[in-house]
């Protein structure tokens, strides 16, 4: 009679599977995601059985990802009971999305279990934790985000046979556009910091004068959908990318976010830097060339000074002397 695997053998197999896992690409297959979730559940059940003594309290220990984030633990305690419930439910929702090959936004998932999560933030934190646990991006788990950025210009998008013309009116940038087929061939992309600037350029006929351009705004600090959209366009079609931001600490931070990505990276986001991003517009170093009285400049507030110092450190790390020079000019 053939002897079956013991529970310990199954748990060891699941552990080996998780430890050898690498970050999944956006088009990761459904079977791999489902298998990882099932393996996590198996590890959890084993740790639950072992958690009878005070020395074995950890139920889930999320693996540290490759993006310099701290370890994430969920313990069998009153303090972490809610957090564990949120993450467990998020895992179940993602599992259902994968096996049914359906998609949902984070807002959809929240309202599906609003009585459990209580606030959107609890669901958002849980999704991030699951991304770290599975070493997979959020979109590869069929979880979409409601975009904040908008685009208009010489861009025709084919989304599953449905044609979307971005030249007639501004279109909200969504996760669906990251894998779409583009039918037009624009010449360059201009990203502006503010929605007011975006609307003003349209009113002034920017897209009529530059008919082969794409105009984008993230409405301030860009969200993930906007950055992924730009990453896809620039990497696939090798389009020049220009950014028009203010020359104050906030504008420079936004420009650096586009070019180098967020300060904290995770499996949820992935690599979204835009190395070909070129910051344009009137800079502080150029303003100094004009006869503008010094008293016309607003002094930096305490929080802005701290932000400037922090950005100087990051610019030096990236060896971006253009940004560093502009930040130093703000101190003068």
MARDOTOR-163645 format. One line per 5 residues: their letters; for each residue x, y, z of N, C-alpha, C. Coordinates in steps of 0.02 Angstrom, whole numbers. Example, Ala and Ser with C-alpha at 12.3 -4.5 7.8 and 13.67 -1.06 7.14 Angstrom:
% MARDOTOR-163645
AS	660:-284:390:615:-225:390:660:-165:390  642:-112:354:684:-53:357:645:2:394
***
This chain:
% MARDOTOR-163645
XXXXX	42:-60:0:0:0:0:44:62:0  28:110:-44:69:170:-50:53:218:7  104:240:41:95:285:98:90:357:74  37:392:93:27:462:71:72:509:109  74:571:86:114:622:119:84:642:186
XXXXX	126:655:235:103:678:300:88:752:296  56:779:350:41:850:352:105:891:352  156:865:388:220:901:390:251:906:321  246:850:282:272:851:214:236:903:171  170:907:180:132:955:141:151:1026:159
XXXXX	159:1038:224:177:1105:247:246:1124:222  294:1076:226:361:1090:201:360:1105:126  317:1068:89:311:1081:18:283:1150:4  234:1170:44:204:1236:35:255:1290:52  293:1279:105:344:1329:124:396:1336:70
XXXXX	418:1280:41:468:1283:-13:440:1321:-73  376:1310:-87:344:1344:-143:346:1420:-133  329:1442:-72:327:1514:-58:397:1544:-58  445:1508:-28:512:1535:-23:546:1541:-91  527:1498:-138:558:1501:-204:521:1546:-252
XXXXX	466:1575:-228:425:1617:-272:459:1683:-287  452:1706:-348:477:1771:-368:417:1815:-385  428:1880:-388:374:1927:-405:344:1907:-473  278:1904:-475:244:1884:-536:236:1942:-583  240:1931:-647:227:1984:-695:153:2001:-697
XXXXX	135:2054:-733:66:2075:-736:21:2021:-765  46:1980:-811:5:1929:-843:14:1861:-811  29:1859:-746:39:1796:-712:-23:1752:-720  -12:1688:-728:-68:1643:-741:-110:1634:-679  -174:1618:-690:-221:1610:-635:-199:1553:-589
XXXXX	-174:1498:-618:-157:1439:-578:-103:1455:-526  -54:1495:-544:0:1511:-497:-26:1552:-439  -67:1602:-453:-95:1643:-399:-138:1601:-353  -181:1560:-382:-225:1517:-343:-184:1469:-301  -131:1440:-330:-90:1393:-293:-55:1426:-234
XXXXX	-34:1488:-244:0:1523:-188:-49:1537:-131  -110:1556:-149:-160:1569:-97:-175:1505:-59  -183:1450:-95:-197:1386:-62:-139:1364:-19  -77:1376:-42:-18:1359:-3:-15:1401:61  -32:1465:55:-33:1508:114:-83:1483:166
XXXXX	-141:1461:142:-192:1435:188:-167:1372:223  -131:1330:187:-104:1269:216:-53:1285:271  -9:1334:257:40:1356:307:4:1385:368  -48:1423:356:-86:1453:411:-118:1399:455  -148:1348:425:-180:1295:464:-129:1258:507
XXXXX	-70:1247:479:-18:1213:518:5:1257:576  14:1322:564:36:1366:617:-18:1375:670  -81:1370:649:-136:1374:697:-135:1315:745  -119:1255:718:-114:1197:761:-55:1202:808  -1:1234:785:59:1240:826:55:1297:876
XXXXX	4:1338:871:-1:1398:913:-38:1385:978  -28:1326:1007:-61:1310:1071:-23:1336:1130  41:1346:1122:82:1373:1177:99:1446:1163  122:1480:1215:138:1551:1209:198:1563:1164  238:1512:1152:298:1521:1111:283:1516:1036
XXXXX	223:1497:1018:204:1492:947:141:1533:935  150:1599:932:93:1643:924:82:1666:852  134:1662:811:128:1689:744:85:1644:700  34:1672:670:-9:1634:625:14:1644:553  19:1706:531:46:1722:466:110:1763:475
XXXXX	163:1743:442:222:1786:440:235:1801:367  216:1860:346:223:1878:275:297:1886:258  319:1856:202:390:1862:184:409:1933:166  468:1953:187:493:2020:168:504:2021:93  477:2070:60:486:2073:-13:553:2104:-30
XXXXX	564:2114:-93:629:2139:-117:630:2214:-122  583:2247:-90:578:2320:-99:592:2357:-34  632:2328:10:654:2360:72:597:2376:120  544:2336:118:490:2345:166:501:2299:226  474:2318:283:483:2278:343:441:2215:341
XXXXX	459:2167:383:420:2106:388:350:2122:414  302:2082:395:233:2093:413:207:2031:449  185:2039:509:163:1981:549:91:1990:572  55:1935:575:-12:1934:604:-12:1882:659  -25:1904:720:-19:1859:778:-88:1840:806
XXXXX	-88:1784:840:-149:1762:876:-155:1801:941  -180:1861:935:-187:1903:994:-246:1949:984  -270:1977:1038:-326:2023:1034:-308:2084:992  -245:2104:996:-222:2164:961:-224:2156:885  -208:2096:860:-203:2086:788:-261:2046:758
XXXXX	-312:2034:798:-368:1993:773:-403:2026:713  -416:2091:718:-451:2125:664:-408:2127:601  -344:2140:609:-300:2143:551:-298:2076:515  -295:2022:554:-295:1956:523:-360:1943:486  -417:1963:516:-482:1952:484:-486:1990:417
XXXXX	-460:2052:416:-460:2091:354:-420:2056:300  -359:2034:318:-315:2003:268:-343:1936:244  -372:1897:290:-400:1833:271:-458:1842:222  -499:1892:237:-556:1905:193:-533:1930:125  -482:1974:125:-455:1999:61:-427:1941:20
XXXXX	-393:1894:52:-368:1835:17:-425:1796:-15  -480:1788:22:-537:1751:-4:-568:1786:-63  -573:1853:-59:-601:1891:-115:-558:1886:-178  -492:1891:-168:-447:1885:-225:-449:1815:-255  -453:1765:-212:-459:1696:-235:-520:1687:-279
XXXXX	-576:1717:-258:-638:1712:-297:-630:1747:-364  -597:1804:-365:-585:1840:-428:-544:1798:-476  -494:1764:-449:-448:1726:-492:-482:1664:-522  -519:1628:-481:-548:1565:-506:-608:1579:-552  -637:1639:-548:-693:1656:-592:-670:1700:-650
XXXXX	-605:1718:-651:-577:1760:-705:-616:1826:-711  -631:1856:-654:-666:1920:-653:-622:1974:-621  -643:2036:-627:-605:2092:-601:-649:2134:-555  -616:2170:-509:-653:2215:-464:-606:2270:-442  -634:2328:-428:-594:2382:-400:-589:2373:-324
XXXXX	-542:2408:-294:-536:2405:-221:-600:2431:-188  -632:2479:-221:-695:2505:-195:-749:2452:-196  -751:2412:-250:-799:2357:-254:-789:2307:-198  -726:2289:-186:-711:2240:-133:-730:2267:-65  -720:2332:-55:-737:2363:9:-813:2359:21
XXXXX	-852:2379:-28:-925:2380:-19:-954:2309:-16  -918:2261:-44:-940:2192:-39:-938:2167:33  -891:2194:73:-884:2174:143:-876:2236:187  -918:2285:175:-914:2349:211:-922:2339:286  -966:2295:306:-978:2284:378:-916:2256:413
XXXXX	-874:2219:376:-813:2192:405:-757:2244:405  -743:2274:347:-686:2319:342:-698:2385:379  -759:2409:378:-773:2472:413:-752:2533:374  -689:2536:354:-663:2593:315:-625:2567:254  -620:2609:203:-583:2591:143:-510:2579:159
XXXXX	-483:2616:207:-413:2610:224:-395:2539:248  -440:2508:286:-427:2440:309:-421:2391:251  -463:2400:201:-459:2357:141:-395:2371:103  -377:2435:95:-317:2454:57:-254:2424:90  -250:2429:156:-193:2401:192:-190:2325:183
XXXXX	-248:2294:184:-250:2221:177:-229:2199:107  -249:2236:56:-228:2220:-13:-153:2226:-19  -124:2278:10:-51:2286:9:-17:2227:43  -45:2205:100:-17:2149:136:-20:2085:95  -76:2074:61:-83:2015:19:-33:2016:-39
XXXXX	-22:2075:-68:27:2081:-122:96:2060:-97  113:2080:-36:178:2061:-8:179:1986:8  124:1961:32:120:1890:49:129:1846:-12  97:1864:-67:99:1824:-128:156:1843:-174  192:1897:-158:244:1922:-203:216:1934:-273
XXXXX	158:1965:-276:125:1977:-340:95:2047:-340  93:2078:-398:65:2145:-403:-11:2143:-395  -39:2199:-378:-111:2203:-367:-150:2187:-430  -129:2212:-487:-166:2200:-549:-163:2127:-570  -109:2092:-552:-104:2021:-570:-151:1978:-527
XXXXX	-181:2010:-476:-231:1975:-434:-302:1997:-453  -308:2030:-511:-373:2052:-537:-405:2108:-496  -364:2144:-458:-390:2200:-418:-370:2265:-453  -419:2304:-471:-408:2366:-507:-414:2425:-460  -390:2482:-481:-399:2543:-442:-434:2595:-484
XXXXX	-476:2635:-452:-510:2689:-487:-461:2745:-499  -446:2758:-562:-395:2807:-578:-415:2878:-564  -365:2920:-550:-377:2991:-539:-350:3032:-597  -299:3006:-632:-269:3042:-687:-314:3043:-748  -303:3092:-792:-342:3097:-854:-294:3109:-913
XXXXX	-317:3089:-972:-277:3094:-1032:-320:3120:-1089  -290:3158:-1133:-323:3181:-1194:-270:3192:-1247  -289:3179:-1310:-241:3190:-1364:-244:3137:-1418  -189:3131:-1454:-185:3086:-1511:-175:3014:-1489  -229:2986:-1463:-226:2918:-1436:-292:2882:-1448
XXXXX	-289:2826:-1483:-347:2783:-1493:-332:2716:-1462  -374:2695:-1416:-362:2635:-1377:-412:2581:-1395  -388:2520:-1403:-431:2462:-1415:-431:2420:-1352  -488:2419:-1317:-494:2380:-1255:-544:2324:-1267  -517:2265:-1282:-561:2207:-1294:-609:2217:-1351
XXXXX	-587:2250:-1405:-631:2261:-1462:-670:2326:-1458  -668:2359:-1401:-703:2423:-1393:-654:2480:-1404  -668:2523:-1452:-622:2577:-1470:-638:2639:-1429  -585:2668:-1401:-590:2727:-1360:-547:2782:-1390  -579:2836:-1412:-543:2892:-1443:-532:2947:-1391
XXXXX	-468:2959:-1375:-452:3008:-1323:-443:3078:-1351  -454:3087:-1416:-444:3153:-1446:-504:3199:-1440  -562:3171:-1427:-623:3211:-1425:-639:3240:-1356  -618:3205:-1303:-632:3228:-1235:-584:3194:-1187  -571:3224:-1129:-527:3193:-1079:-555:3126:-1056
XXXXX	-510:3078:-1045:-529:3010:-1024:-493:2994:-959  -529:2965:-912:-499:2944:-849:-453:2885:-861  -393:2887:-835:-344:2833:-844:-362:2777:-796  -374:2717:-823:-393:2660:-781:-345:2602:-793  -349:2553:-750:-306:2494:-755:-317:2456:-821
XXXXX	-377:2463:-850:-390:2428:-913:-345:2452:-969  -319:2513:-963:-279:2542:-1017:-207:2518:-1017  -186:2483:-964:-116:2462:-959:-99:2407:-1009  -149:2368:-1028:-136:2312:-1074:-174:2321:-1140  -198:2381:-1152:-238:2394:-1212:-193:2397:-1274
XXXXX	-225:2392:-1330:-190:2397:-1394:-201:2468:-1421  -146:2502:-1437:-151:2571:-1459:-148:2575:-1535  -197:2609:-1564:-205:2611:-1637:-175:2674:-1668  -155:2722:-1627:-126:2784:-1653:-52:2787:-1637  -18:2834:-1668:54:2841:-1658:71:2913:-1639
XXXXX	62:2931:-1576:79:2999:-1554:154:3010:-1555  175:3073:-1553:246:3090:-1557:277:3103:-1489  239:3129:-1442:266:3142:-1375:210:3148:-1324  230:3145:-1260:183:3151:-1204:203:3210:-1162  154:3251:-1143:166:3306:-1096:124:3294:-1034
XXXXX	157:3288:-977:124:3279:-913:125:3346:-876  68:3368:-853:64:3430:-814:43:3414:-743  64:3456:-697:54:3443:-626:-20:3448:-605  -54:3500:-628:-120:3516:-602:-175:3508:-654  -235:3492:-630:-292:3487:-674:-309:3554:-706
XXXXX	-300:3609:-668:-314:3676:-694:-269:3691:-754  -205:3672:-750:-159:3682:-806:-180:3639:-866  -200:3578:-852:-224:3532:-904:-282:3563:-942  -332:3588:-905:-391:3618:-937:-374:3682:-974  -328:3722:-946:-308:3784:-978:-273:3772:-1045
XXXXX	-229:3722:-1047:-195:3705:-1109:-244:3683:-1163  -295:3645:-1143:-345:3623:-1191:-384:3683:-1218  -404:3728:-1172:-441:3788:-1193:-400:3833:-1239  -334:3835:-1228:-291:3878:-1268:-271:3846:-1334  -297:3785:-1348:-284:3753:-1412:-218:3717:-1418
XXXXX	-192:3693:-1361:-128:3657:-1363:-131:3596:-1408  -185:3558:-1403:-191:3496:-1442:-207:3510:-1516  -231:3570:-1531:-240:3588:-1601:-174:3606:-1633  -132:3639:-1594:-66:3658:-1620:-19:3599:-1623  -22:3556:-1572:19:3495:-1570:-27:3435:-1576
XXXXX	-50:3423:-1636:-102:3372:-1647:-79:3301:-1634  -14:3290:-1632:12:3222:-1621:36:3212:-1549  13:3255:-1505:35:3251:-1435:-17:3217:-1391  6:3192:-1334:-38:3165:-1282:-29:3208:-1220  -84:3233:-1193:-83:3275:-1133:-110:3236:-1074
XXXXX	-72:3234:-1020:-89:3194:-961:-81:3236:-898  -124:3225:-849:-114:3253:-782:-131:3200:-730  -91:3198:-677:-106:3154:-621:-143:3190:-566  -162:3254:-579:-196:3296:-529:-158:3299:-464  -95:3319:-470:-52:3323:-411:-5:3263:-410
XXXXX	2:3233:-351:44:3173:-345:12:3116:-384  48:3086:-431:17:3037:-475:0:2972:-440  -57:2943:-458:-76:2878:-430:-43:2822:-470  -53:2762:-448:-20:2704:-479:-44:2695:-551  -109:2703:-563:-136:2693:-630:-105:2741:-681
XXXXX	-96:2804:-661:-67:2853:-707:5:2835:-723  43:2816:-672:114:2799:-682:122:2735:-723  77:2686:-713:81:2624:-752:62:2638:-825  14:2681:-835:-6:2701:-903:52:2733:-940  86:2779:-908:144:2813:-939:202:2764:-950
XXXXX	211:2718:-902:264:2668:-909:252:2624:-970  190:2604:-978:172:2561:-1035:183:2598:-1101  160:2660:-1105:167:2699:-1167:240:2711:-1185  279:2734:-1136:348:2753:-1151:392:2692:-1165  380:2637:-1130:422:2578:-1140:403:2540:-1204
XXXXX	339:2540:-1221:316:2503:-1280:328:2541:-1345  315:2607:-1342:318:2646:-1404:376:2696:-1405  418:2695:-1354:477:2738:-1352:460:2811:-1363  409:2835:-1329:387:2904:-1337:425:2951:-1291  444:3010:-1315:474:3060:-1271:423:3082:-1219
XXXXX	446:3093:-1157:401:3111:-1102:426:3174:-1069  384:3226:-1069:402:3290:-1038:354:3304:-980  381:3336:-928:341:3353:-870:343:3427:-854  285:3458:-848:280:3529:-832:254:3536:-760  299:3547:-713:283:3553:-643:310:3618:-615
XXXXX	281:3639:-558:306:3699:-524:377:3688:-500  413:3744:-490:482:3739:-466:485:3748:-390  432:3731:-355:432:3732:-282:444:3661:-257  452:3651:-191:467:3584:-165:415:3532:-185  351:3551:-186:299:3503:-204:303:3483:-277
XXXXX	314:3533:-320:320:3519:-392:380:3475:-408  436:3489:-374:496:3449:-386:487:3378:-361  452:3371:-304:439:3303:-278:395:3264:-326  345:3297:-355:302:3264:-404:342:3242:-465  386:3287:-489:428:3270:-547:473:3211:-531
XXXXX	501:3209:-471:545:3153:-452:506:3089:-443  442:3094:-423:400:3035:-417:388:3004:-485  376:3045:-535:368:3020:-603:432:2987:-627  488:3020:-617:551:2996:-646:579:2935:-609  577:2937:-542:610:2884:-503:562:2839:-465
XXXXX	497:2853:-468:450:2812:-431:441:2838:-360  397:2806:-323:385:2826:-254:444:2808:-210  447:2840:-153:503:2827:-106:501:2755:-81  441:2729:-68:433:2661:-45:405:2618:-102  441:2566:-119:419:2521:-172:394:2456:-141
XXXXX	348:2424:-175:321:2361:-149:299:2317:-206  281:2256:-188:256:2209:-239:191:2234:-269  153:2274:-231:89:2300:-256:100:2346:-316  154:2384:-314:166:2434:-366:212:2408:-420  268:2378:-400:317:2356:-449:361:2414:-471
XXXXX	397:2404:-526:444:2454:-551:408:2502:-598  399:2564:-577:362:2613:-616:402:2676:-631  467:2672:-625:507:2732:-639:505:2748:-713  514:2812:-729:512:2836:-798:577:2872:-812  631:2835:-827:697:2865:-834:703:2916:-890
XXXXX	658:2913:-940:661:2961:-996:621:3024:-982  595:3032:-921:557:3091:-902:602:3153:-902  579:3206:-936:618:3268:-941:576:3324:-910  602:3355:-858:567:3410:-825:578:3474:-865  523:3508:-883:528:3570:-922:491:3625:-885
XXXXX	495:3685:-912:462:3742:-881:513:3789:-850  488:3844:-822:531:3894:-792:555:3869:-724  620:3860:-716:648:3835:-654:671:3892:-609  684:3876:-547:707:3928:-500:775:3956:-519  818:3914:-545:884:3938:-566:880:3986:-624
XXXXX	829:3977:-667:819:4023:-724:787:4088:-701  744:4084:-650:711:4145:-625:763:4195:-600  817:4168:-571:869:4211:-543:902:4255:-596  894:4238:-660:924:4278:-713:885:4342:-728  823:4344:-703:780:4401:-718:780:4451:-660
XXXXX	769:4515:-675:771:4567:-623:708:4567:-580  698:4513:-543:640:4508:-499:663:4523:-427  633:4573:-394:654:4589:-325:647:4528:-280  694:4520:-235:696:4462:-191:634:4458:-147  606:4516:-128:548:4516:-84:485:4488:-118
XXXXX	489:4479:-184:432:4451:-220:427:4375:-212  481:4344:-187:480:4272:-177:451:4256:-108  407:4207:-106:380:4185:-42:430:4142:-5  441:4154:59:488:4112:97:460:4041:106  504:3992:109:483:3924:121:460:3915:192
XXXXX	405:3879:201:382:3863:268:424:3806:298  416:3795:362:456:3745:396:449:3676:365  387:3657:349:375:3591:319:407:3587:249  406:3643:213:436:3643:146:511:3638:150  541:3668:201:613:3663:210:633:3591:224
XXXXX	594:3557:266:608:3487:281:602:3444:218  550:3458:179:540:3421:117:598:3433:69  622:3495:66:678:3512:21:741:3474:40  755:3470:105:814:3434:129:809:3360:112  749:3332:123:739:3261:107:747:3248:33
XXXXX	721:3293:-8:727:3285:-81:799:3293:-104  837:3336:-69:909:3343:-86:946:3278:-76  930:3243:-22:962:3178:-8:944:3128:-63  881:3128:-84:861:3080:-135:892:3098:-203  894:3162:-220:925:3183:-283:999:3164:-284
XXXXX	1033:3172:-227:1104:3153:-223:1112:3078:-231  1066:3039:-200:1068:2966:-207:1062:2946:-280  1016:2978:-316:1004:2962:-386:1055:2995:-433  1099:3036:-404:1150:3072:-443:1117:3115:-496  1061:3145:-478:1026:3190:-523:1044:3262:-504
XXXXX	1094:3288:-538:1120:3353:-519:1074:3410:-541  1031:3398:-589:982:3450:-609:933:3463:-553  903:3410:-527:856:3418:-471:893:3446:-410  952:3421:-397:990:3444:-338:1005:3518:-343  1024:3541:-402:1039:3612:-412:977:3655:-400
XXXXX	919:3632:-425:857:3670:-415:838:3673:-342  846:3618:-307:830:3616:-236:876:3662:-196  939:3664:-214:986:3708:-180:968:3781:-192  942:3796:-251:921:3865:-266:863:3888:-222  823:3840:-199:767:3858:-156:790:3883:-88
XX	851:3863:-67:878:3884:-3:906:3954:-6  923:3977:-65:958:4041:-72:910:4100:-64
***
